[in-house]
Amino acid sequence: MLASAIKYAPDYEEAVERIASLLKADYIISRRALALLLLQGDEEIHSLVAAAEGNDAAQRIDEIVREAASLTRRPVSYVLGVTRQRMARSLARRVMWQARARPRNFAETLSWLLTNPLTGIPIAYLGLRYLFYPFVAVFGAGVAVNFLEGKVFGHYINPWAIKLVNAVIPFQVFRDLLVGEYGVITLGVRYAVALILPIVATFFLAFSVLEDTGYFPRLALLIDRAFKLIGLNGRAVIPMVLGFGCDTMATIVTRILETKRERLLATFLLALAIPCSAQLGVIMSLLGKSAAGFWIWVGVVSGVFLLVGFIASRILPGEPARFYMDVPPLRLPRLSNILKKSYARVKWYFFEVLPVFILASVIIWLGKMTRLFDLAVLLMSHPVQWIGLPPQASVAFLFGFFRRDYGAAGLFDLQRRGLLTPRDCVVAAIVLTLFIPCVAQFAVTARERGWKTAVAMTAFILPFSFAVGGVVSFALAALGVKL
């Protein structure tokens, strides 16, 4: 009864009546309700009606739905949903009154503190600075990486593998494939297991703790106002936060955003300025010895995110959708939930990344044999040296094309060998964060937004990342900043 009492805009009411007049079969629900579902693009109802009414009626209904969709740039489901919201608020005002507010309990007070900008932003900063950062950068990238790389691989696995390969394989060219400078075992497996795995594991543990407390919906409310400046709203925090796990997965999740404009903006910002979990963990470890360097990186990347998003939102036509989100109660995280989520994510990530690292080692080996790799390194060395980095960093940026975390691991390796100064690490971390997306993310972007859009984004991001790195490098040198 209530659904039939809601009146939509005349054009939509006319479309509903035209669709309802074409429905002749018997259905469990009213023809008006069916027509509304069809108008909003419900695929299950569309299949049901097409089977019951026949192809001719289904085609005529599709024409009416397309006409209604052309009336606005926003989805019809969104427009009708806003109308229902207004009706619900009107009814609520007639039958409800404001009772005297009861005192807040501790959980409600904490929830309010987390969503209030005056307190929520400092709390987020303190959590990142004194909990998240030390756990990932100090323990994960320090203690765990030193043990796995220095002890396990340095003293046992690599020497044993080199000795075995040299004894079994007589040809040097094939030895290089397995245990050379860019060998499958000495580089690919070592990067995946000794450098990336402990960082990813600690990151996902910390991420799962925050997720299980119910903090992320409150983070969405906290940053909704800031996101509106870049043409998005708090709902976009979901793909953005997922991007800190995997940008490829987050690009797919942009489907939850209401409008094509928002999905395009979110995809672009994910490709430009959101580091994935392993890349973020390695960057945190890369800058772990310099808190000032870490916060310079955070400030520059955040500033680029907001500035580019603001400009892009003014260029792209359309209006942002309204924001509403269910906020679950805060709760203490459960150890079983944390362990299950972390294990599933680490397992998924490791089995995805290990083949890529191995494949990258094989491609580099082939490139070394054909000299194509040396040519690519030479070409990349020009912008790399322009921003003040040593030419050896060119290899890390080439690695970043296969996977961003692979490139970050390359930079981390250079730092451990003493080839990067603290200032170099800051500049390199900024450029690699803003660098072109990895192959997997590029492919998903092309599938979701189209090849032309994916290529256009990459064509902008590649020179832009080095331009920002050059500006930061020159600014730090000119100001005499010591890290």
N, C-alpha and C positions, 0 to 999 in steps of 0.2 A: 504493500500500500504506500509506503513512504517513497519507494523508487518512482512510482507513477506520479507522486505529488511534486517531484522535483522538475522544474522547468528550466531547460537549457536555452541558449541563444537561439533565435528563430531559425537560422540556417541549419543548426544541428537538429532542432526539433523536426524540421521538414525532412532531413535525411533519415531520421529515425522512423518517421511515418512511412516514407517511401520503402524503406527496407522491410518494415513490419508488414506492409501490404503484399510483399512478395512471398511471405512465409505461409504456406498452405498446410503443411504437415502438422501432426500433433506433437507437442513438446511438453516437457514436464513444467517448464517455467513459461512466463508470459512472453508474447511476441515482442513487446516493447523491451523487456530485459534482454532478449536475444539480440534484438536490433542494436541496442547499446553496446553489447559485447562485440558484435561484428564491427561496429563503427570504431571501436577501440583496438581492433586488430587481433582479437583472440583467435589464435590458430586452431585450437581444439574445437571451438564452436563453429569456426568456418568449415572445418572438415565435416562436422556433424550435419550442418545445414546443406552443404554441397551434396552429401550422400542422400539426404532426404528430399531435396527440392530439385535436383538435377543441374546439369551444367549451365543451361540457359539462365536460370534464376541466379545461380552463383556468379556468373559473369556480370549480370546486371547489378547485383549487390556490390561486387568489386568496383564497378564504375562509380556507384554512389559513394563508396568509402573513399575512393581516390578524390572525388570532387570535394568531399568534406575535409580531407587532409590538405588540399590546396588552399583552404581558407586561411591558414595560419602557418607560420614557420615552426611552431611548437607542435608536439604530438597531440593528437586528438584526445588521447587518454589523459594527458596533463590538463588540457583545457576543461574537460568534463570533471576531472578530479577537483580542480579549483572551485568549480560551481558547487559541487557537493560539500566541499569544505565550508564555503560561505553559508550554505543552507544549514549545515550542522551547527555552526557558531550561532546562527540566528535562533535555532531551536533551543540551544543550550542557554542562551540569554533569557529565554522566556520561562524556563522551568528550573533554573539553578540559581542559587545565591551564594555569596561568599561567606563561608563560615569563619569564625575566629581562628586565626592561624595557631596551630599547636606548636609547641617548642620543637625545634629540630633535634634529632638525635645525632650521634657522632657521624654516622655514614652520610646523612643528608647534609650536615655541615661541611664535611670533606668534599662531597660532590659539588656543593656550591663554590667552595674555594677553588676547585679544579677548573670550573667553567668561567669564573670571574677573571677578566683580563688582568686586574690589578694583582691578583694572587696566583692565578693559573700559570701565567708566563714565568714568574720567578720559580714556581714549583717545578715546572717543566725543565727550566735551566738547571736547577739544583740536582734534579734526578739524572739528567744527562751528564752533568759535570762530575758528580761524586758517586754515582752508582753505575750507570750504563757504560760510560767511558772507561773507568778503571777496570771493570770486569772484562770488557772486550779487548781494549787496547793493552792493558797491563798484564792481565792473566792470560787471556786467549792468545794475543799476538806476541806476548813476551815469554812467559813461563812455558806455555804449551808448545809454541813454535820453536823455541830454543831447544827444548827437549827432543821433539820429533826430528827437527832438521839437524841439529848439532850432534845429538847422541845417536838416535836411531838410524837416520840416513847417513850422516857424516862418518860414523864409526863402524857401522855394520852393513846396511843395505847397499850403498853405493860402492864401497870397496869390494864387497862380495860379488856384486853384479859385474863390475869392470873386470875382475879376475876371471869370472866364469865366461863372459863374452869373449875376452881375449884368448881364452883357452879353446873355445869351441868354434868360433868364427874366424876364418883365416883372412878375410878381406876387410881392409880398414874402412872402406866405404860403408859396409853393413854394420861394422862396429860402431861407427859414428851415429847410425840411426838409433841404436839402442842406448849407448853409454857415452856419446860424444857431448860436446858443449850444449847442444839442443836435443839430446837424446830422449827417447821415449821414457826411459827409466830415470836417468839423471836429471831431467828437466820436467817432463810432463807429469810423471807419477810423483816426483818430489814436490812440485808445485801444488798438485791436487791434494796430496796427503799431508805433507809437512807444513805447508804455508796456509793453504785455504781451509782445510778441514777443521783445525782447531778454532780458527777465527769464526767460521760459519757456525760451528756448534755453540760457541759462547754467545754469539749474536742471537741465534734462534732461541736459546734458553732465556735470555733477557727479554726478547720480544714476546715470548709466550707468557712470561710472568705478567707483563703489562696487559697483554690481550685478555688473560683470564681474570684480571681484576675488574674489567669493564671500563678501563681508562680511555680506550680509543674513541668511543662515542662522545665522551666529554671533550676530548681533544678536537673532535669535529666541531662541536659547539664553540670551543674557544677560538678556533681559527676561521670560523665562518665569515666574520667581518673582514679579516685580511684577505680571504679568498675572493670576496666580492670585488675587491679592487682589481683582480686579474680576471674577472669575468666568470668565476666559478663560485661555488658555495661549499658549505661544510661537508656535503655528501662526497665531494671530490677527495676528501681526506682518506676515503677507503682505498681507491686505487693508488693514491700517493703513498700511503703507509705500506700497502702491499708492494709498491715499487722498491721500498727499502729491503724487501725480501727478494723479489725478482721483477725487473721492469717488464720482461716479456709477459709474465702472468698479469701484471698490473695493466698492461695495454689492453688485454682482453677484457678485464674487469671494468674498463671505462664504458662498457655497454650499459652499466647501471645508470649513467648520467642521462638526464632528461632530453637534452637537445643535441643536435649534430654539432653545433658550435662548441658546446661544453666538451663533448667527446674529442673534438679536434684540438682544443686548447690543452686538455689534460694529456693527450697523447704526445703533443709537442713538448710540454714541460717535463714529462717523464723521460723522453729521449734526451733532453738537454741537461737537466739539473738534478735528477734524482739518482743517486748511486745505489746499486743493488747491495744485498747484504754482504756478500764476500768482498766486493769492492770497498764498501764502507768500512768493513772491519779491517781490511789491509791498510786503507788510508788512515784510519785511527791509529793503527800500529806504526805506520810510516811517520806520523806526526806525534807519536806518543811521548817522545822526549822533549817536546816543545809545546806547552799548553798555549802559548801565544800564537804559534804557528797554526795550531788546530783551530783556534777561534778566528784567525784571519781567514782560513779556508771556509769555515762556517759562514762568516759574514759575507765574503765575496760570492759564494755559491747562492746563499739566500738572497742577496741583493740582486744577482742576475735573475734568479727565479721570479722575484717580484717585478723587477723592471721590465724584463722581456714579456712576462705574462701581462703586465699592464698595457704595454704597447700593442701586443697581439690582440688583446681584448677590445682595444679601440679600433683596430683595423678590421677585424672580422665582424660582419653584420650580425644582428640579432640581440636578444635580451637574455640574461641569465634566468634560469628557472628558480622558483621558490624552494626554500630548504626546510625540510622537516625530517626528523629522525627519532626513532624510539631510543630512549636512554635506559638501559637496564640498571638495576641497583648495583652499587659497589659491593664487592665481596672479597674475601681472602682467597688468593689463588690456591688451587688444589695441586699438590705435587704430582698426582697421577695424570692430570690434564697436561701439565707443563711437560712432563717427560714424554707422553704420547705424541703431543704436537711437535716437540723438538725432534724426537726420533724420526717421525714421518717426514719432516721438512729436510733434515740433514740427509736422510736416506735418499729422498727424491733428488735433492741438489747434488749429492755426491755422484750418484749413478748417471746424472745428466752431464755433470762437468767433467768427469774422468775421461769419457770417450772424446770429448772436445779437446781436452789438453793433449791427449795422445795423437789425435788427428792433426792438431796444430804442430806438434813436433815432427810428424811425418811431412806435412806441407813445407815446414821450414827446411827440413832435410832435402826435400826435392828442390826447393828454391836455392839452397846452397849449391847443390850439384849443377843446376842450370844457370847459376849466377843471378837469377831473377830476384832472389831474396836480398842479395847485396845491392842490387839496383834500387829496390824499394827502400832499403835502409838509407841509401845515399840521398834519395829524393826526400825522405822524411827528415833527414838530418838538418836540412836548411831551415825549416820553421822551428825545429827543436833548438838549434843553436841560436836562432834569432831571439828566442825568449830567455836565453842565458843558461840553457841546460847543456850538459856534455853530450856529445854525439852518440854515446852508448845508450842514451835514453830513447833513441829512435826505435830500437828493437822493442822496448816496452810498449810504445804506442802502436806499433804494428801488431803486437800480441793483443792489444786492446780491441782490435777490430774483430778478432775471433771471440773474445769475451773480455769485458771490461775488467773483471777481476783478474784475468790472466795478465793484463797489462799492469794492474796495480801490484800484482805479485812480482813482476819484473822490476818495477821501481823499488819495491821493498828489498829485493835482492841487491840492487845497485847501492842502496843505502847501507846495507850490511857490509858491503865490500868497500865502503868509504868513498864512493864515487859521487855522492850527492851531499851537498851541504844542507843544513837545516833550511836555508832560504830556497835552495833548489827543490827540496821536498815539498814546500808549500806551493811553489809555482807548478811543479809537476802534478801534484794532487788536484789543483784547480783545473788545469788543462784536461787531465784524464777524466775528471768528473763531468766536464762539459763536452767531452769528446764525442764523436759520432757513436751511435748505438751499436751494440754487438750484432753479429749476423742474425742471431735468433730474433732479437727485438726488431731489427729492420724488416725481417720477413713477416712477422706478425703485424707490424705497422702497415706494411704494404697490403696485407690481406684485409685488415680492418678499415683502413682509410684510403686505400688505393695506391698504386705504384707511383703515380705522379706526385702525390702528397709525400710519400716516404722519401723519394729522391729529392724533392724540394727541401724537406726538413734537413736531410743530410748535407745538401749543398750549402745551406745556411750555417749549420752547426760546426762543420769542419774548420772553416776559416775563423769563425767567431770564437771558438774555444782558444785558438792560438792568439787571437787578438787580445782577449781578456788576460791570458797568461802573460803576454808581453807587457801590457799596461801594469799589471801587478808587479812583475819583475822590475821594470824601470822605476816604479813608485817606491818599492822597498829599497832599491839601490840609492835612489835620490834622497830618500829620507834617512838613510843610514840605519835602517832597522836591523837590529841584531837579534837573532832567535836562538 
